[in-house]
Amino acid sequence: MKTSIKSISAMIFVALSMNVNAMKEGNGYVTDSGLKILPILDSRLEHNDNIGRYSDAESPESSTVLVIEPGIALQSDRGGNQYQVAYQLAAGSYFDSSDDNYVDHRFTTNNKVTLNTRNALRINYAFLYLHEERGSGILAGDGLSTIANEPVEYVIHNASLTHIFGSQEAMGRIETGLRIEDKKYKNYRNIENPQYSLISTKYKDYTEFGGNGAFYYRAFPTTSLLFEVDISERSYDLNDPVTSNSQDSLNVFYLTGATWDITGKTTGKLRFGLQDKSYDDSTKKDFTGFSWDLELEWKPLSYSTVTVAAAQRARDPEQGSNYVDETSFDGNWKHYWLNHLYTNASLQFVLDDYSESTRTDDLYRVGLYFGYELRDYVELSAGWRFEDNESSIDGNSYDQNVWYLSADMLF
């Protein structure tokens, strides 16, 4: 699936043509009607020393990669209602491995409608046409990565509706939501090789319906306690290729925790409780155990920001059919040394323990880049990231280095 630069230019032209009197105001163009138009152009040049994520048993393939990501966002804020629509294309061209070329598409719309002082709605939708690089996801491991002739491609439709009763300042607030997600793979659907036919991507297509209810109690001026129940039912289009039994499951979370917002210092959300994941197939092992997640932003100084996202939960794997008990951590520190010069350091790890299997994967990523804000709308950066996967399966262990230069523009 390809989209030309000409079509992106046409989209921007149509958006700008909605009002010929649009005036530039900071980042973007604001029309007389209040619509903000934000043309986007991100680009980077990378050198990857192991594009297939091969283990030491294979000779690594390296390549330089050019990534171009044009896009546009439309924003409007009227009468307390907030609307946003955005589209971005990402095209990656590998100089020494054209089989790994890709074109991704992201379309999202996020909206908040205030009905009255006590009631509001959040209405969100996303269409994602994305890819998995060789050596990751369904294609993880030497046996698959070495014979793959293109990235795995898939499409996700995700829609959600949330009703909010009570304002942010109220003593109590109730949020209830419904959502649906549909994921379909576009290639490798019928692998003819008998050795790998059982991992054809058609067995991973699913539709998931979910809903949640949360009560927030404002215990302190900057802190609210929360109590939440979240239920989702995932239905796969096809049964398990090995057992011919259902792959469907019901996932229920019973959570409590807190949110906080100390202006200028820290914001965050912590939830913890019980996860109950049960399968329709009685021969598959269910999961009942402790689950938690954390989102945190901390500003020890006005020019320094630390963000953390971490979680523990059971999920369906890309390979195999039983659940994965996963613990993850993603930390980031951005610090301005001068007005326009900063560094950004990151650390991420994902620890996966596969049920009914001896397989474990411990994935670690570290990164560091230097950024310079040339203009309010132009940012240049140079950096490095390192990825290391330690797996109990020899062919799934690898390490990878990527060096890159990037230029991001938000006009």
N, C-alpha and C positions, 0 to 999 in steps of 0.2 A: 504494500500500500504506500503510494508516494503522493506527496503534495509539493507542487513547485513553488519557488520563491515568488513567482509572478502572482499566484493565487493569494499568498500572504499579503503582498503589496496591494492587491485589489481589496482585500478585507480592510486593511488600514485606510485605504482611500474612501471606501463606503462609510466607515465610521467617522472620518474627518468631514465627509460631505454632509453629515447630518446638520451641521451648522457652519456656514462659511465664515462666521464671525468668531470662531473659536480662538481664544487667546491663551498663550502659554502662561502657566502659573505654577512655579516650582517644578516638580516632576509631573509631566503630563500636560494636557490641554483641557481647559475648562470651557464648556460652551455657555452661551447665555442662559440656557435652561438649567444649568448646574451639573450637566453630565461631564464626568472627568474621563478623559481618554489617555491611556498609558501605553504607547508603543514600547516594545521590549526587544532587545537584541543581545543575547548572551552568546559567548563563543569561548572556546578553549582549544589549545593544542597540547596533546598529551603524548608521552612515551610510556608504553606499558611493556614490561619485560616478561610477562607470562599471560598472554591474552586468553589462553585456553585453561588457565588454572591447573596446569599439569603437575603431577607429583614428581619427585626426584627420579622416578623410574623412567620418565619420558624427557625428551629434549624440549625445553620451553620454546615457544614461539613469541617473538617480540614484534612490536609494530608501533609506529606513530599514528595517532588518531586525531582527526580534526572534527570537532563537534560544533555545530551551529544551531542556535535555539532562538528563532524569532517568535514573537507573539504579540498579543495585545490584550489589554484589560480595560473594561468599562466599569465605572463606579458612580453611584448616585446615592445621596443622602437627603431625603426629603421628609420633613415632618416627623422625624424620629424613625423613619423606615430606611433601611440600608440594603442596597442592591449591588451585586458585583457579578460580572460575567468575564471569564478569561479563557483564552486559547493560546497554547504554545506548542510549537512543533520542535522536535529535537532530531537532528540528522547527524549520524556518526559515520565517518568515512575512514576506514583503516587503509593506510598506505601499502602495507605488506600482507594484508589478509582480507580481501574484499568479501569473503564469505561472512565475515563478522559485521558488515555494514548494517545499519538499522535506521528506521524512521519511526519515531514515536509521536503520538498525538495526545494532548491533554486538553479537555474542555471541562470547565467547572463553572458552576453558578452557586453563589452563597448569598442568602437573603434573610433579612430579619424584618418582620412586619409587626408593628405595634398596633394592636387592636384598640386598647384603652390603657388606663393607668395600671391595670392588674393583669392584662392578658397580652401575650405576644406569641408570634410563630417564627420558627426558623425553618426555612425550606431550602434544602441543598440537593444538588445533583452533580454527578461527575461521570464523564465518558472518558475512559482511558484505553488507548491502544498502545501497549507497552511490549517490552521484550525482556528476556532473561539472557544474560551473557553466557557463552560456553563455559562449562565448569561450575555453574551455579544452578540452584533450583532443580528442575527435572533433569537437567543435563550434568549434574554434579558427578565427578569421578572420571578417571582416565578412560574407562571403557566406553563412556558415552561422549566425552568431550573430544576425543581423538577421531571419532567417526562422524561427528556432527558437521553439517555443511551450511548451517545458518543458525542464528539465534532462535530460541523459542519465542513465538509471538502469541499474545493473548489480548482479549478485550474484556474490560470490566465496566458494567453499568452499576452505579451506586446512587440510591436516592434515599433521602431521610426527611421526616417531618417531625418537628418537636414543638410541643405546646408548653409555654411557660406561664404559670399562674403565680403572680406576686412579683414585686419589683426587687432589684438588687438590694435596696435599703430596708426591705420588709423583714420582720422577725422570722417569718417562714416563707419558703418558696417551693413550689412543686413543679417538676419538669417531667413530662411524659412524652415518649417518642416511639415512632415506628420507622423501620428501615427495610430496604431490600437491596441485595447485592447479587448480581449475576455475572459469572466468570466463564468465558469460553476460550479455549485454545484454538489457534488458527492453523498451526502446522504440526508436524510429527503426530498426526492424529491416528494413522494406521501404519505403524512401523512393520515392515515386512520381514525383517531379520528375526527368525524365531527366538534368538537369544534375548532380544529386547522388545518383542511384540507386546509383552504384558505391561510395559511402561508407556504405551501409546497415550498421548495426552488426552484422548477422548474420555479416558476413565477419570480425569480430574475436573471435568466440567461440572459446575454446581450452581444452584440457586439457593440463597439464604434469606430467610425472613426473620426479623428480630424486633423486639420491643423492650422498652425499659421504663421504669418509674423511679424517680429520685426525689427525696425530701431534703431540703437544706434548712438548717436551723441556725440563725445568726446568734451565736453564743457570745461573741465579742465584736466590737466595732469593725475589726479587720479580719475576723475569722468566723467561718460557718462550718458546723458539723453536717455531715451528709449520711444518708441511709438510702441504699439503692438496690434494686433487683433488676437484672438484665437477663433476658431469655432470647435465644436464637435457635432456629432449626435449619440445618443444612441438608439439602437433598441433592444427591449426585444423579446425573443423567443415566449412568450405567452402574451396574453392580461391580463388586470387586472382581478383577480379572482372574485372580487366583482361586478364590473360594466360590465365586458366583453369588455370594450373599450381598445384602445391602451394605452400602457405605454410609448411609444416612445417620445423623446424630442430632442430639438435643443438648444444648449447652446452657447452663444456668449459673449465674453469679449472684451471690448474696454478699453485699459489700457495705462497709461503713468507712468513715474517714473524715477528712476535713479539707476545706479550701481556705486560702488566705491571700490577702492583697495589702501589703504594707507599702504605700505609695513611695516610689523612688528607691525602694530597698529590695523587696522580694515578693514574688507571687508564686503560688503553687497549688497543687492538688495531690492528695494522698488518699488512696483507697486500698482496703485490704479486707479479706474475708474468705468465703468458701466458694470453690468452683466444683460443679457437678457436671461432668461430661459423660453422657450415656449414648451407646450405639444401638441401633435397631437390631443389628446382628448380635444375638446372645453369645456367640462364640468369641466376640471381640472383647478385650479388656476395657472396662469403663475406668474413668478417672474421677476420684473425689479427693480434693486436697486443698491446701492453702494457696491463695492467689493474692497478688497485690500489684499495684502500679503507682508510679510517682512521676509528676511533672513539676519542675522547679526552675525558676529564673531568679538569680540572686545578683544584685549589683552592689558589691562592696565599695566601689567608687563610681562616680558619675561616668567615667570613661572606661569602665571594666565590667564585663557581663559574663556570668557563669550560668549555663543551662544544663539541666540533667533530665533525662527521661529513662526510666527503668521499670521493669516488670517481671513477673513470674506467672506463667499460666501454661495450660496444656493446649496444643493446637494440632490441626491436621497437617501431616507432612507433605512435601512435594514428591518425595519418593517413599514407597511403601504405603500401608493403609492404616496402621495403628497410630496412636497419638504420639506427640513429642512433648516431653516436659521441658519447657524452655525458660531460661533465665537470661535477661538481657539488660544491658546498661549502655547508655549513650551520653557522653559528657562533652561539653564544649566550653572553651574559654576564649573570649574575644577581648583584647586589650589595646587601647590606643596609646601609643608611645609619644606621638605628636598629633597635632590637630587632624591630619589626614592620613597618617601612617599607623597601621595596626598589625597585630599578629592574631592568628586564629589557630588554636591547638585543640585537637579532638582525640577522644579515646572511646572506642566502642568494643564491647564483647557480647557474644551470643553463645550460650552454653546449651546444647541440645542433647537430651537423653531420650533415645527411642525406646518406647515400650515394647515388650515381647521381643527384644533384640539386644545384642551386646553392643550395638552401634552407639557411639557418642561422638559428637562434633563440637569442638571448642574453637570458635572463630574470633579472632582479635583484629582490630583495625586501629591504626594510629595515623594521625595526619598533622601537618603543620604548613601554614601558608602565610605569606606576607601580602598585605593589601595596601593599596594607595588610592585614595579618592581624588582622582584628577579633577573632576568637576562634581557638582551636585548629582549629575546623572551619568557619570562615567567612573567605573571602578576597575583598576588593574590589579592583578594578583599573580603570584608565582608560588608554587608549593609542591609538596610531596605527600604521598600517603602509602602506607604499607599494610598489607593484608596477609594474615597467616591463619591457616586452618589446620588444626591438629585433630585428626580423625582416627578412630579405632580401625577404620578400613584404610589400608595403605594407599590405595589409589585415589582416595579423597583428600589426602593431606597435600598441602601446597603452600607456597608463599609467592607474593606478587608485590612489585614496586611500581608506582606510577608517579612520574614527574610531569608538571603541567604549567602552562601559562594561560591566563584567561583575561578576557575583557568583557565586562557586563555593562550594558547601557539601558537605562530607564529614562526615556526622553521626556 
